[in-house]
Amino acid sequence: MTIDVYTSTGAKKGTATLPKDLFEANINEGLMHQAVIRQQGNVRNTVAHTKGRGEISGSTRKLYQQKGTGRARRGQVRSPVVRGGNKAFGPKSNANFTLEMPKKMRRAALVSSLSLQVKNGAIFGLESYPEAINTKDAQKMLEKMPVELGRKIIIVTADNNASVNLSVRNIPNVRTVMAQYLNPLDVLGSRQIVFMVDAIKKLEEIHGKETKTETEEAPKKKTTTSTTATT
């Protein structure tokens, strides 16, 4: 799989070959959905909170006797059936929405997301970027590239590239992310993804296949047999 590579001026320079194990993997929609839900749940803030019976001000005295009045049974004034009482089964601020996911599943979800985006033609390459910080030049570069300005675009860098970060931070819906922090939510939520050429190598170093797989057999130990002579 190859992608088009552009220069810092927006001109097409050539193509770059993407690693197969990261950009040509099987697309697992269920796993990608699970990874996105996990990320959204882990950053969710539990702001809504309703008061329980113990948090409502008021007496705990029973309003009137249980029997003999001809009316319905009535407890304390804090009851949720009384005006000004507590909220029954309402949201609480201590709700926990965090989810766990094994490392192998997180990697598989990221690889599946990258494979889907490159299949849709949403991934491009950027050869390099000058050290000068200039938002106008970054804007002109993106205008010449086949990306939709106004939609969400992420630029993936190998490390903390200050010139790229500061040049695009004032362009609406354009932001940068380091290769080691790339995740399925950013990949699937972006209209286009621009990879720095060195960021592709960095991503391969982090998420590439391991040299040893679980199916490889362990080296066999040599066994020696002893023979005894008979007389």
Secondary structure, DSSP 4 states (H G I P E B T S, - for coil): -EEEEE-TTS-EEEEEEPPHHHHSS---HHHHHHHHHHHHHHT---------GGGS-S--S-SS-SSSSSS-----TT-TTSTT-PPTT---TT--------HHHHHHHHHHHHHHHHHTT-EEEE----SS--HHHHHHHHHHTT--TTS-EEEEESS--HHHHHHHTTSTTEEEEEGGG--HHHHHT-SEEEEEHHHHHHHHHHHSPPSS-TTSPPPPPP---------
